[in-house]
Amino acid sequence: MTCKSLALFGSIFLISTNTLLFPQASALEEMLPGLRERAVILDIVARVIEENQQEVWNASNSKVTIPGKPVGLRLVGENIVVAVQFTPYFRNDGNNVLVAQGQIWINIPNEGIRYQTTMQTIPIKFGEQIYFFPLGSVNSPKEAHIEIRLVLHPYVMDPNNNPDRDGNE
């Protein structure tokens, strides 16, 4: 499926994120002991780039989760819905991965609804920027695309009881 222009999908993109475990970072303090040490923060920046490489929409959010629990992201436009989940997994050998799963529904005038899925396992390190393209590709500069940038950080509290993305206490 090609994506020549996302303009028809409307300027009413909305972003919503959720974690299936933690609605807010402060909820970690109320959880079982030991979860805080495993918790991570996933910073998310989603952008819609038109075929002229103009950014027409962006949003950012941060969510707290633990390994194995997904963070969901939903982008809703006039004629498009993109639902993705990002699940971090930490391995004993240090080769951590982020599993990205995406579903896209596009209503194309005079053609109907098209559906597309994707799943990728992406190696990840703390502080590293990962890019996920649920629709379109950065390698096709003449096409519009949706870009999601992710950065994973350890969850560490600073002295003021706020999450510290640098891991410094």
Secondary structure, DSSP 4 states (H G I P E B T S, - for coil): ---S-SGGG-S--EEEEEESS-SSGGGGGGS-TTHHHH-EEEEEEEEEE-TTS-EEEEEEEEEEE-TT--EEEEEE-SSEEEEEEEEEE--TTS--EEEEEEEEEEEETTTEEEEEEEEEEEE--TT-EEEEEEES-TT-TTS-EEEEEEEEEE--B-TTS-B-TT---
